[in-house]
Every structure is written in structure tokens, then in C-alpha cells.
């Protein structure tokens, strides 16, 4: 909720090489409470999903899943 893109990159980089971080915001700049995290490889992304899903960042519970294309 109150995390920056740099904080998310540092947090998720413990399980792989993070290439992209994008927090999605409303037109007035308020966070919509979700973000996209890109990893160097699909395997690293899957490991991050397994590890971080239902974990906590600060006081927020995370729901981590693969983005649909």
C-alpha cells in the first residue's frame, strides 16, 4: 500500500533478478494496491510466486500470481 518501486525491487530480488517494477496507480496518482514485477527468467518468477504468495510486506498480506497475457 505504501511501498515504493525500489522497496518492491529490493524485497523481490531475494528470489531472483528483478528486471521491472511497476506500481499501478489511478489517474490522480493514488496506488491501486497492486504491481507488476518482472524477472529475468520464467523460473525465477515461478520461484518468487511460490515463495512470496500469502507472505507479508510491512503489514500487508501479498497475493502473488502470474500475470495473464
C-alpha positions in Angstrom: 0.0 0.0 0.0 2.7 2.4 1.0 5.7 0.8 -0.8 7.8 2.4 -3.5 9.0 0.6 -6.6 12.6 0.5 -5.2 11.3 -1.2 -2.0 9.4 -3.8 -4.0 12.5 -4.4 -6.2 14.7 -5.0 -3.1 12.1 -7.2 -1.5 11.5 -9.5 -4.5 15.2 -9.6 -5.6 15.9 -12.1 -2.8 14.5 -14.8 -5.1 15.8 -13.7 -8.5 17.0 -10.9 -10.8 14.2 -8.3 -10.9 14.1 -6.5 -14.3 10.9 -4.4 -14.0 8.7 -3.0 -11.3 5.5 -1.0 -12.0 3.1 0.1 -9.3 -0.3 0.6 -10.9 -2.0 3.9 -9.9 -5.3 5.7 -10.5 -5.2 8.8 -12.8 -4.9 11.0 -9.7 -1.8 9.2 -8.6 -3.2 7.0 -5.8 -2.0 3.4 -5.7 -4.5 0.8 -6.8 -2.7 -1.6 -4.4 -1.1 -3.9 -7.0 2.1 -4.0 -9.0 3.8 -5.9 -11.8 7.2 -7.4 -11.0 9.4 -8.7 -13.9 12.1 -11.3 -13.5 15.0 -12.2 -15.8 13.7 -15.8 -16.3 10.4 -17.6 -16.0 11.9 -20.0 -13.5 12.8 -17.1 -11.2 9.3 -15.7 -11.5 7.7 -19.1 -10.6 10.0 -19.4 -7.6 9.1 -15.9 -6.4 5.4 -16.8 -6.8 5.7 -19.9 -4.7 7.8 -18.2 -2.0 6.0 -14.8 -1.6 2.4 -15.8 -2.2 0.5 -15.3 1.1 3.5 -13.7 2.8 3.7 -10.2 4.3 5.3 -6.9 3.3 5.2 -4.4 6.1 1.6 -5.0 7.3 0.1 -6.1 4.0 -0.6 -9.7 3.0 0.6 -10.4 -0.5 -1.3 -12.3 -3.2 1.4 -13.1 -5.8 0.3 -14.7 -9.1 1.4 -15.0 -12.7 0.2 -12.2 -14.9 -2.1 -13.3 -17.7 -1.1 -12.5 -21.3 
